[in-house]
């Protein structure tokens, strides 16, 4: 402050020079000298859920702050698992160096590098979550495999740009294990892989899967760039992939090429983990995707049908989310909070394109797609939470909603920007076709906005204004108002305009779709949202109740335990039978529930029978959905 006071009467040029010099001095004091940071990860204890890491930082004497990654691209929330970092020890010149955690920023560690030291060594362990303990991108391991995210086993110096930090990573695996990753190995010997040095952003963006049971499938033989499906599983049998399914996954390569017209990666790796003992999810990366599913994913028809859209969704993120990224998510490092307002573009458009490509490459039939679309539309239309919470608030509050409980979902709303975003982008697709008399579609927007010049990974941020401008170049329209009405305004009904303009309508029948049957069987639940207004877990626990529904009016709440139906012990079949029987009489359906230690008989006054969502054809309109789902790439 005193320096600024002295400079008040000097020229603005002199002030600028002084401030610049101060900034350079401060950056120099806080940052370590240039050079490659070495990271050695020992995963031989992965079957015991422990990873060991050793880092060597080029350093000079003085104060240094090391930070643990907190906000990871694709996570949309501060999920860096800092509580699983243990055994942190630092040394320099052969002597222990004390560190101190920042009392406000719990992800930062201050250290004083002693005089004469040229290297700061850091050792730490990471405790991988036990089965079922964690979702997100947390590292997972079983007796036979490991999913490694480098961000969970490293620290990096605060101060330098991420682009100025280079890491040389080495990984040691249990004997006989093989691996898959977008990282390029420089050498391999006796279970030790030394990867070529890369920037920190690239390292964090390049997970590794490894295990005793491993398979690699070339999805684009002889083509450039190369595309691989790399699978690690808990058993040899889980690696079996039918030839026709392999061809369908391979079709993703030409279909994405036809959609975007360019590729922003040097090679692409689908990393697929198959286990019943790891968290199941997908996470996008620029040159790979981290996909985790149940062990029987490839061998069970229901599992593959329900999860068929995972790999297409995550691959599309290479264009929408990695190459083009909302400005609020394109942060300069892993500590800055992200702003998720445009997640309805980042995730919503990706969800739409993902299910479209799932059909275009043959992993789904057109009927599968319509059944999925009907289920999503009906579920969103039965969420009273939409009357108070506009879709944009689910994006802004995504970092909170990802961790929200199951109960109260219909009134709270969750991260609805995935499925509801898909409905909005379907409507935009149909509207472009109408405005251009069928000459253009959303595919043209994708080429214009996400295509460009092929090449290595880079990030090009965008704003809502950029999206609107690109849409107007494809089909002039009041797109700003279009999104205002659907994203930024609370509405009582789901955005069904795309379905209706495409020649279909949302309807309800007493016949359950195959997609819903597969969902109930796989996730062990009974879904009566469209009739009684509740969902029930396998053991009878009420998962959620829709406000204003017959079940809610009868006094049933989430967390209660369903015990009986019309005087008999409850089963899913008995409950469904009671719902059907109630259409022929005026007596209420009697449900006996337990609320903690108290019992209650709830009389549900409902007589409209079972209601299952379907899409019904409107013959007076052209079937635009059929055209949207047609394959774009020539058949091999």
N, C-alpha and C positions, 0 to 999 in steps of 0.2 A: 504493500500500500504506500509506503514511504517513497518508493521509486516512482510510482505513478504521480504522486504529489509534486515531486521535483520536476517532472516532465511536463507539467501543465503549460508552461510558457514556451516550450520548445516546439519545433515544427512537427507536423503530423508524420512526416517521413522519418524523423529521428525516433519518435514514439514507436512507430511500426518496426523499425530496426531493432530497438531495444526489446520489445515484446517478443519478436521472432527469436532473438538470441536467447531470451529466457526460456522460451518454449523448447528450443533445441537442447539447451542445457538440462532442463527437467527431464526430457525424454531420454537423453543420454544417461542420466543418473539412474533412471528407473529401469532401463532396458539392459539385458545382457548383451555382450558383444555378439557379432554375427557368427554364423557357424551352424552346423547341423546338430540338432538335439537327438540324442540316441534314446530309443525306447525298446527295452527288451521285455517281452511278456512270456511268462512261463505258464502254460496251460496244462501241465501234466497233472495238476491237482483239480482240474475241471470236474472230474467225476465226483469230487467231494465239495463241489460248488465254491471253489476258491481259485482265484487268479492272482499271480504274483507279478509285480511290475518293477522295473529298475530303469530310472531315467538319468541321463547325464546332460546337464545344461552347461554350455559355455558361459562363464560368468566372470565378473570383475568384482572387486571389493566394493562394499556398500549395500544399500538397502535394495531389496528385490521383493516383489509380490508375485506369487504364483497363484493361479486360479484354477478351479475345477469347473469344467463346462456345465453350465446351468440350463441355458436355452438352446436346444438342439433343433436345427432345421427339420421340419416335418413333424415335430412333436407338438407344436403350437402351445406349449405350456412349459413352465420351469421344472422339468422332470429329471434333471441330472441327479442321480441317486447318491448324493453326498453322504448319506448315513451309512452306506455300504462300503465306503472307503475306510479302511482300517490299517493299522500298523505303519502309519506314516512316520518315516525317519529321514533326516537329512544330514549329510556329511560334506565336508570340504577339506581338502588337504589332509585327509585321514582322520579328521576330528569331527565329533558330533556338532551339529549346528542347531540351535534352538529355533523353533518356529512359533508363531502366534496367530491364531485365527482371528480374523476381523470380527469385532463384536456386533457389527451390523450386517455386513455381507458375509454370511457363513461359508461362502464358497471361496473365500480369499485367505491366503496364508502369507503373512509377512515374515521375512527372514533377513538377517544381516550376514552377508557373505564376508568372511574374514579377509584381512590383508594377505596378499600373496597367493590366494586361491584363484585358479583359472577354470575350475570345474565345480559345479554343485551337483552332488549325487542325491537322488531321491529314491527311496524304496517305499512301496505301498502294496497293500493287498486289497482285492476286491471280493466281497462276499456275494456271489451270485444268488439271486432269490431262489428259495425252494419252490417246488412245483405249485403253481396256482397262486403264488404270492404277489405277482406283479404283472402288469401289462406294459404297454408302451414299448420302448426299445431297450428295456433293461436286459442285460446279458442273461442268458439262460444256459443251463447245462444239465445233462443227464449222465448216466453211467457210460453212455456210448457216443455222446456228441457235445459240442459247445457252439454257442452263437456269441461271437465276440464283437462288441462295439468298442472301438479304440477310445472313444470319449470317456468311457468309464474306468479306464486304467491309466490316465495321464493327467498331468497338470501342464499349464503353459504360462509364460510370463506375461503379466499385464503391462501394456505399454506399446510394444511393437504391433504393426499391422499383422493380421493373420497371414497375409500373403508373404510377409517377410520371415515367417517361421517355417523352417523345414525340419522334418522328422525322418530319421532312418529307423524303421521298425523291424524288429526281429521277433519271431513267434516260435516257441517250442511246444510241440504237441506230444501227446501220449504215443507210445510205440504203435506203428501200423495205421495211425489215423491219416486221412487225406483231407484236403481242404478246397474251398472255392472262395474266390474274391475277385474284385475288379483290380486290386493292387497287382503289380507286376513283380514276380519274384526275381531277385538278382542272383540268388543261389539257394540250393536246397541240399541238406545233408543230415542224415540220421535224425529225422524228425524236427530239424531246425530250418525254418524258412527265413531268409533275409530278403526283405522287400527293397525295391529301389526307393531312394529318398523322395519324399513328396511334401508338398505344402500341408500345413495343419488342416486346412479346409478339406483338402482331398483325402487326407488320412481319416478324418472323422466321417467323411462321406463314403468310406469304403469298408464296410463290415466284412468279417470273415466267418464262414461256417466250416466246421471240421468234425470228423467223426470216424468211427470204425466202419460204418456202412455208408458208402459214398458212391455217387454216380454222376457223371457229367454227360450231357447230351448236346451235341452240336445242332442248333436250330437253323443254321444258315450255312450248310456245307459249301465251301468255296466262295462264299459271299464276303463282301466287305461293307461295313464293319462286321466283325464276328459277333454272334449271339449264342449264349450258352444257357442251358437249364442245368444248374448244379444242385443236386439233392443230397441231403444228409438225413439219416433216419435212425430210429432206435432198433430197427431190424432189417435184415436183408430183404424180407418179403415186402416191406413197405416201399421199396425202390421200384417195384414192378409198375411199369407204365404201358398201357395198351398202345399198340402202334397207331390206332386211329386218334387216340388222345394226344399222342406225341405230335402227330401231324397238325392237330388243331392248335396246340400251343405254338408250333412253328409258324402257323398262319399269322400270328400276331406280328411277325416281322414285316411281311409285305403290307399288311393292313395298316400298320402305323406309318409305314412309308407313304402309302397312298393318302392317308389322312393329313399328314403334316408336311410331306415333301422334302424334309431335311432331317438330319440326325445330329444331335449335339453331344456326341460321345464317341470315344475311340473304339470301344467294344462294349457290349452289354451283357450282364450276368444276372439271370434270375436265380437268386439264392433261396432255396426252398428247404425248410426244416420240417420234418414229419415226426411228431412226438406227442404223446398224451400228457407229457410232464413239463412242457414249456408253455408260456403264455402264447395264445393264438392271436395274431394280428399281422398287419403288413406295414412296412415303413419304406418310403421312397428314398432313393439316392440317385445321383446323376448317371452313374454308369452301372448301377446294379439296383436290386430291390431285395429287401429282407422280408421274406414271406414265411410265416410259421402257421402250420396247420396240424390237425390231428394225424396220428400215425397212419390211419386208414384212408387218408384223403384221396390218394390216387387209386385205391382198390375198392372203395365203396361208392356206389353210384350216387347215393343221397349226399354224401360228403362232397363229392366232386361237383355235383350240381349246385349246391348251396355256396361253395367256395370258388366256383368257376371264374367269377369276376375279379378275384383278388390280384392275380398276376397282370391282367390287362389294366386294372386301375393303377397299380403301382408303376407299371412301365410308362403309362401316359404322364405320370408326374415328372418324368425326365424332361418333358417339354413344358408342362403346366405345373410349376412349383419349383423346379430346379433351374431350368434355362430361363423361362419367364417367371418372375416371382413378384407378388405384391410388394410394393415399396415398404409397407409396414413390417414385412417379414424378412426383408433383406438387410439384416442388422450387421454392423461391422465386426462383431465378435460374438462369442457364445455366452456373454454375460448380460448383454443389453436386452431388456424386455421387448417382446414382439407384439405387434398390433395386428389383430386378426380380422379386421373388418371385412376384408375381401376374401375370406375363406369360402364364401358362397361361390366365388369364381375358382379359387385354388382347389377346393375339394368338391364343390357342387358340380362344376363343369367336368372335372375328372371323373366323378361318379357317373355322370351321363355318358360321357365318351367311353368309359370303361365297360358299362353294360352293353352299349352299342357294339363295341368291338368283340365282346364276349359272344354275341350273336353272329357278327360278321365272320369270325374265324371258326364258327361251328361248335364252340363249347356249349352254347345254348341253341335251342330251336327258337323260332319266332314265338311259339306258344309259351316256352319257358320265360322269355322276355316279358310277354304280356301278363303272365301270372305274377312275375316279380313286380311289375309296374302297378298292377291292381293292389297288391298287398301294401306297397309303400304308400300309394295314394290313400287307401282306406285308413291305414294307421295314422297318417298325418291329419286326415280329416276328422279323426276321433281324438284329437288332442286339444282339449279346451284351453290349454296353456297358450295357444296361439292367439287367443283373444286379448291377452295382456302383454305378451312378449313377441315383438316383431322378430322376423328371422335374423335381422342384423344383430340383435342383442345376443343371439346364440353364438354368433361369430366373435363379437367383442368379448363375451364372457366364456369363450371356449376353454380357456385355461382352468376355469372353475368347473364347467359342466362335464369335462372329460372324467372328473373324479366324483361326479354326483352318484348318489345311490339309485338303485332300481326303483324303489317305492317312490310314489309321487311323480313319476316320469310324465304322465299325461297332463298334469297340471303345471309342472315345472318346465317342461320341454328340455330335451337334451341337445346334442350337437346335430340338430335337424338340418343343418346346411348341406349335409351330404345328400340325403334323399330328396328333401324339398328343393335343394339347388338343382338336382337332376330334373325335377318336374318343371322348374322355371326354364332351364336350358332346352328342354324338349319343346316348350312353347315358343322359345326364341327360334329354334330350328324350323318349326312349322311356319312361323311368321315370316322368316326370311324367304322360304319357298313360295309363300303366298305373295309377298311383296315383289318378288322377282319373276312371277309367273312360272315358277319351277326351274328357272335357269341357274339359281344359286341355292346354297344351303349352308348350314353351320360348318360343313367341311371347308368351305371357302374361307370362312373366318379363321379356322384353325391354321390353314396354310399361310394366310396373311399375318396372323398374330404370333404363331409359334414356329413357323417354318424358317425362312431366311436361308442363310448360308450354313451348310454342314461344317462341322469342325469339332474341336475338343470342347470340354465343358466351359461354360461361362455363365454369368448371371446378368440378366437384363430386367431390371425392376419395371413395374407398371403401376398405374393408378386406375381408378374407375374411369377417369376421363379418357385414358388410352383405350380401354375396352370399348367405351361408347363410340369413340372416333373410328376404331377399326370396324365395328359393326355397321356404322353409317357408310363406310366405304364399300361394304358388301351389299347392304340394303338400307337405304335411307329410311329412317323412322324415328319417332320420339323415344329412343331407347332409354334416355334418362328417366322419363316418366314411367316407362315400362318397368324398370327395376325399382323405382320409388314405390310403386303400388304393390309390388310383390315382396320386396326385401326390407324396405324401410318403414312399412306400415303394418300394424297388427290387423289381421283379418281372421274372421271366424271360420272360413273354409280354406281348405288346401288349394293351391293353384292347379286346378284341373283343366285349364284352358287348352293346354297342349294336347292332352288326351282327346278332348272333344273336337278340337280343330283337326286332329289327325284321323278323324273318322271313327272314333270309339267313344264310349262313355263308361264311367264307373257304375257297376251294378252289383246287386247282392242276390245270391241264390242259396239253396240249402245243400249244395254240393261243395265239398271241400276240395280245393285245388291240390294238385300233386306237390306244388312248391310249399304250400302251407303244411301238408302232411310231413314232408321231409323236414321242415323247420321244427315242427313239434317233436318229431322222433329224434332228431339230432340233439336238440337243446332241452329235451325232457320237460315239456310244458304243455298246458292246455290253453289255447288261445280263444277266448270268447269275447274279445273286445267289441266286436260288431253286433253282439246280441245282448248278453247280460252286462257287458262292460267291465270285464276283469280278465286277468291272466293268472294262471295257477301253476306253480312248480310241481314237479313230479310227486313229491311227498305230501302235497296238499297245502303248502304255504301259499298264501295269496301274494302274488308278486306286485300287482298294481291294480288300482280300481279307478275307472274314469269318472271324474266329477259329473254329477247329473245323470249318470247311467242307472238302470234298474238296480244293479248291485249296490251302488252307493246310496240310493234312496232307501234301500232295505237295511242299511246300517253296517254294511261290510266295509272293512278298511284294509289297506295294505299291511302285511305282517301278521294278520290273523291266520289261523289254521283251519282249513275246511275239513270237517270230520264226517258229516253225514248229508245225504240228499234224500229228502222225503222219507225220513225215518230209517234209512239204511246207510251202512258205511260207504263213504264216497269212493268212487273210481271215475276216471275220465269218461268211460262209456256210460256209466249210470247217470252222470251229470248231463251228458249230451242227450240221452234218452229222455230225461226229465224235461229238457228244453223243448224237444220235439213234441212230447206228449202234452205240454201246456198249451199248444195251439188248439186243442179240442175241448178245453174246459176253462173255467174262470178261476179255478183254485190257484193260489200262488205257489211257486216252487219254494219248498222249505229247505233252507240250508243251515245246518248246525255248525257253528264256528266256535273256536276257542280263541279268546283274546287274553293272552298270557295265562292266568290261572282261573279265568272266568269263562263260562259257556253262555252262548247266546243263540237263540233260534231266530234266524232272519227270513222273513217272508218276501220273496222277490216276485213282484207283480209284473210278470212278463209273459206275453202270449203270441209273439210274432215268429217263433221258431228260430232255427239256426240261420245265421247270416254269414255267408262267406263271400269275399270280394272277387269279382271277375271283371274283365273288360268285355263289354257287349258292343257288337258291331253296329254302326250307324250307316246303313246301305246308301243313304242319300248323299253321303260325303265320300270322297276318294280315300282309299286306305294309304295314308301317308306313312304310317308306321312300317308297312311292308317295304316301302322304298328306302326308308331310313336304314333298315336292317340289312339291306342287300350288301354282299361283299363288294369291295371296291377294287381289290387287287386281282390280277389275272390268276386263274387257278394254276397250280404248279403242274 
